[in-house]
Amino acid sequence: MANKESKNNNDDNNFFNKNPLITFAVFSVVMILVFKALVGDGAGLDANNGMVGKNTRSKTVTYSELKSLVASKGVSKVEIGQTYIKAYASDGHNVYTTRIVKGDTNLVQELDKQGIEYTGFSETNWFTEMFGWLLPFLLIIGIWMFFASRMQKNMGGGLLGMGNSKKMVNSEKPKTKFDDVAGVEEAKEEVQEIVDFLKYPGRYVEIGAKIPKGVLLVGSPGTGKTLLAKAVAGEAEVPFFSVSGSSFIEMFVGVGAARVRDLFEQAKKDAPSIIFIDEIDAIGKSRAAGGVMGGNDEREQTLNQLLAEMDGFGTDTPVIILAATNRPEVLDQALLRPGRFDRQVLVDKPDFEGRIKILKVHMKNVKMDDDVEIEEIARLTAGLAGADLANVINEAALLAGRKSQKTVKQKDLFESVERAIAGLAKKSRRINPKEKKIVAYHESGHALLAETTVGAKKVSKVSIVPRGLAALGYTLNKPEEDKFMMQQHEMWAEVDVLLGGRAAEQVFIGEISTGAGNDLERATDIIKSMVQTYGMSDVAGLMVLEKSRQSFLSGGQQATREYSDKMAQEMDEFIKISLQDRYEAVLARLEEYKDAIEDMVALLYKKENITGDEVRDIIIDFEDRNNMESKVDSVSDEIEKELEEDAKMAKIPSDDKEKSDEK
C-alpha cells in the first residue's frame, strides 16, 4: 500500500508531465532569459577576445555625447556594428555604447580627422546563431504539443487518448440498496449470492465453489438493469466501475483494447470490486455478423481483449463483471459461454404486484391524497416498465403542482397514465361537430364490443379528446389480471373489439371513414399469426408456415417464408373470409344494442370522457329495459366448464391430484 500511495503521489505532483503546454512555456522563458543574460545589449563583448577587462565598466551614452568624446579624443578605439557602437575610453576604464543613427556619415569623417582607430564587428555569436536555428523547431514542437494536449483532453488521456481510461471510468461506491429496487424479486434473488461472495470471498474459496465471473442483465429499456447493478455494489459496499460499451470505441485502432486493459487493472487494484458495462452490445456484437471481413476491426479487437481479460481472472479474484443489454440475440457466443458471462438474469417488466411495489417506492417523497388507490393505477399500467411508472408518478405530481394542489389526487394519476399510454391531450385541437360525432360512434362501438364479448379486456375509459399525434379519440382497456398467453377465443375477441369501431360507423353513420385503418391492420395481423404461427386454423393445421427469428425487443422480428404460393392464396382467402365473418357478427351485435350505443354516444358527446363503470351501467340498463339476458361478463357454457375444471384442479393438493390421475 505504501508503494502504491507513493506512486500515486508522485504522479499527482508531477505537474509538468500533466501540463505540457506550461512546460513548454516555462522552457521558452528560461531560454530567453539565458539568451538576454549572455548576450545583453552587446556591451560585454570585446573586439579581441569577446570579453572586456575586469576593471572596465559599461556605460550607455547618447549619440551626440559619443561624437563629443570623439572630437575631444576621449576614446582610443571605436567598433561599429549593425545597430550600435562601442567606444573604448582613452583611460581604459570605460566602454561607451550607443545606438547608431542611420544615414550619419560625419562620425567616420571625425574619426579619420582625429586619427582614432575604428573597425566593424558582428553582433551575433555562437549562442545567438544556435538559438536562431533552433527557434523554428521549438515553435513546431510547441504547436504539436498544443494540439496533442487538446486531443488528450477530448479523448481520455494518454498520447491521442490511447492506453488511458481513468477519465472514462466512473468509480464510486453507490448507496443504492436492494430495498430501493422493486418489482424484480427474482432478479434480486439471482444476484444475491454475488453480494455474499464480494463480502465473504473466503467462504466460497474454502468450500471450492466457483462464483460466476460475469452476470448479464437482460431486459427491456427502463426495467432497472443499471439500478440493480448499483444495488449489488451498494449492498456489497465495494467500488463500482461503471462504463458504457460505446466508450471503448474510438477512431484510433487499439484504443478500445487499451481501455479494457486499464479498466480491469483498476478493478483488480481496488478488489473486491464490480465492473459494470452498460449496453455491452456496442462492443460485444457477434463477429460472424461482419461478413467476410469480420466486421469493424476496432470493435473486434476490443471484444477480443475483453474476452482475454475475463479469462485472466482466477476463481478467487473478487472482481465481478456485470453487463446490461436489451439485445442479447446479437451478442457473440464467446461472451455467453461458461467461464465468462456464466449467468443471464432476466430483468423483466413488472407484474401486478411488482407494479404496486414500484409505485410505492416512487410515491415515498410525493404527497399523496387519501383517495389514491395504488391497486387501480397498477391495473391500468399493465405492460409499463419501472421507468415508465416513475414517470407516471412524476407527471402526476407536476399536474398537481400546476393546479396549485397540496397533494396528488387519483384523477391526477389517471391523467398521467393516459399521457403515458395515449399521449398528451390536444385540447387546442378543435374538431368539427361532424368528425366529433363519427369519433363518438367509433369509440362507443369499441367499448360495447369490449364489454359484451367473452375474453375481451374490460373498458377503463372512453374519450373523444384528441391525444398524441393522430388519435382523435381512444378507448382505454385494462386486463383483469396479468396474462402471459392468449387463448383462441381471446384472440377472436380482440379482433371483434378492433372491428367494432368500423362497424359502428357503418351502422349509425351510414358511411365508413379512414379512422379504422390501424384497427384493420391489427386485426389482420392477429388472424395471420393464428394461421402462420399458432396453428389455430384448418388452412395449415398444425404446420407452422413462418419461422420467426424474434429479437428480445418487439419490432426486431424477421420471418422466413416457408410455404407455397397455393398455401399463400388459401391463407389470404381464409383471412379475408374470417374478417368478413367476424365483421358480420359485430354488425349484428351493434344492431342488437343500438339504443345502448345511442345512450353512450349522447353521454360521450356531452362529457367527452366517460369511465368504464358508466359504460357498464348504460349496457345493464339497456338489457334490463329489454328484458335481455346480461352478456356482460358472460361466457359460453363450454368455456365456463373449462374454467371451472381448471379452478377445481388448482385446488386439489399434489398427493390427491396424483391419485385422481391414477384413477
Residue, then its C-alpha position, 0 to 999 in steps of 0.5 A: m500500500a505504501n508503494k502504491e500511495s507513493k506512486n500515486n503521489n508522485d504522479d499527482n505532483n508531477f505537474f509538468n508531465k500533466n501540463p505540457l503546454i506550461t512546460f513548454a512555456v516555462f522552457s521558452v522563458v528560461m531560454i530567453l532569459v539565458f539568451k538576454a543574460l549572455v548576450g545583453d545589449g552587446a556591451g560585454l563583448d570585446a573586439n579581441n577576445g569577446m570579453v572586456g577587462k575586469n576593471t572596465r565598466s559599461k556605460t550607455v551614452t547618447y549619440s551626440e555625447l559619443k561624437s563629443l568624446v570623439a572630437s575631444k579624443g576621449v576614446s582610443k578605439v571605436e567598433i561599429g556594428q549593425t545597430y550600435i557602437k562601442a567606444y573604448a575610453s582613452d583611460g581604459h576604464n570605460v566602454y561607451t555604447t550607443r545606438i547608431v543613427k542611420g544615414d550619419t556619415n560625419l562620425v567616420q569623417e571625425l574619426d579619420k580627422q582625429g586619427i582614432e582607430y575604428t573597425g566593424f564587428s558582428e553582433t551575433n555569436w555562437f549562442t545567438e546563431m544556435f538559438g536562431w536555428l533552433l527557434p523554428f523547431l521549438l515553435i513546431i514542437g510547441i504547436w504539436m504539443f498544443f494540439a496533442s494536449r487538446m486531443q488528450k483532453n477530448m479523448g481520455g488521456g494518454l498520447l491521442g487518448m490511447g492506453n488511458s481510461k481513468k477519465m472514462v471510468n466512473s468509480e464510486k461506491p453507490k448507496t443504492k440498496f436492494d430495498d430501493v429496487a422493486g418489482v424484480e424479486e427474482a432478479k434480486e434473488e439471482v444476484q444475491e449470492i454475488v453480494d455474499f461472495l464480494k463480502y465473504p470471498g473466503r467462504y466460497v474459496e474454502i468450500g471450492a465453489k466457483i462464483p460466476k465471473g460475469v452476470l448479464l442483465v437482460g431486459s427491456p429499456g427502463t426495467g432497472k438493469t443499471l439500478l440493480a447493478k448499483a444495488v449489488a455494489g451498494e449492498a456489497e459496499v465495494p467500488f463500482f466501475s461503471v462504463s458504457g460499451s460505446s466508450f471503448i470505441e474510438m477512431f484510433v485502432g487499439v484504443g478500445a483494447a487499451r481501455v479494457r486493459d486499464l479498466f480491469e487493472q483498476a478493478k483488480k487494484d481496488a478488489p473486491s470490486i464490480i465492473f459494470i458495462d452498460e449496453i455491452d452490445a456496442i462492443g460485444k456484437s457477434r463477429a460472424a455478423g461482419g461478413v467476410m471481413g469480420g466486421n469493424d476491426e476496432r470493435e473486434q479487437t476490443l471484444n477480443q481483449l475483453l474476452a482475454e481479460m475475463d479469462g485472466f481472472g482466477t476463481d478467487t479474484p473478487v472482481i465481478i463483471l456485470a453487463a446490461t443489454n436489451r439485445p442479447e440475440v446479437l451478442d457473440q457466443a464467446l461472451l455467453r459461454p461458461g467461464r465468462f458471462d456464466r449467468q443471464v438474469l432476466v430483468d423483466k417488466p413488472d407484474f401486478e404486484g411488482r407494479i404496486k411495489i414500484l409505485k410505492v417506492h416512487m410515491k415515498n417523497v410525493k404527497m399523496d391524497d387519501d383517495v389514491e388507490i395504488e391497486e387501480i393505477a397498477r391495473l391500468t399500467a399493465g405492460l409499463a416498465g419501472a421507468d415508465l411508472a416513475n414517470v407516471i408518478n412524476e407527471a402526476a405530481l407536476l399536474a398537481g403542482r400546476k393546479s396549485q394542489k397540496t397533494v396528488k389526487q387519483k384523477d391526477l394519476f389517471e391523467s398521467v397514465e393516459r399521457a403515458i399510454a395515449g399521449l398528451a391531450k390536444k385540447s387546442r385541437r378543435i374538431n368539427p361537430k361532424e368528425k366529433k360525432i363519427v369519433a363518438y360512434h367509433e369509440s362507443g362501438h369499441a367499448l360495447l364490443a369490449e364489454t359484451t364479448v367473452g375474453a375481451k379486456k374490460v373498458s377503463k375509459v372512453s374519450i373523444v379528446p384528441r391525444g398524441l399525434a393522430a388519435l382523435g379519440y381512444t378507448l382505454n382497456k385494462p386486463e383483469e389480471d396479468k396474462f402471459m398467453m392468449q387463448q383462441h377465443e381471446m384472440w377472436a375477441e380482440v379482433d371483434v373489439l378492433l372491428g367494432g369501431r368500423a362497424a359502428e360507423q357503418v351502422f349509425i353513420g351510414e358511411i365508413s371513414t379512414g379512422a379504422g385503418n390501424d384497427l384493420e391492420r391489427a386485426t389482420d395481423i392477429i388472424k395471420s399469426m393464428v394461421q402462420t404461427y399458432g396453428m389455430s386454423d384448418v388452412a395449415g393445421l398444425m404446420v407452422l408456415e413462418k419461422s420467426r427469428q424474434s429479437f428480445l425487443s418487439g419490432g426486431q422480428q424477421a420471418t422466413r417464408e416457408y410455404s407455397d404460393k397455393m398455401a399463400q392464396e388459401m391463407d389470404e382467402f381464409i383471412k379475408i373470409s374470417l374478417q368478413d365473418r367476424y365483421e358480420a357478427v359485430l354488425a349484428r351485435l351493434e344492431e342488437y344494442k343500438d339504443a345502448i350505443e345511442d345512450m353512450v354516444a349522447l353521454l360521450y358527446k356531452k362529457e367527452n370522457i366517460t369511465g368504464d363503470e358508466v359504460r357498464d351501467i348504460i349496457i345493464d340498463f339497456e338489457d334490463r329495459n329489454n328484458m335481455e339476458s346480461k352478456v356482460d361478463s358472460v361466457s359460453d357454457e363450454i368455456e365456463k366448464e373449462l374454467e371451472e375444471d381448471a379452478k377445481m384442479a388448482k385446488i386439489p393438493s399434489d398427493d390427491k391430484e396424483k391419485s385422481d390421475e391414477k384413477 
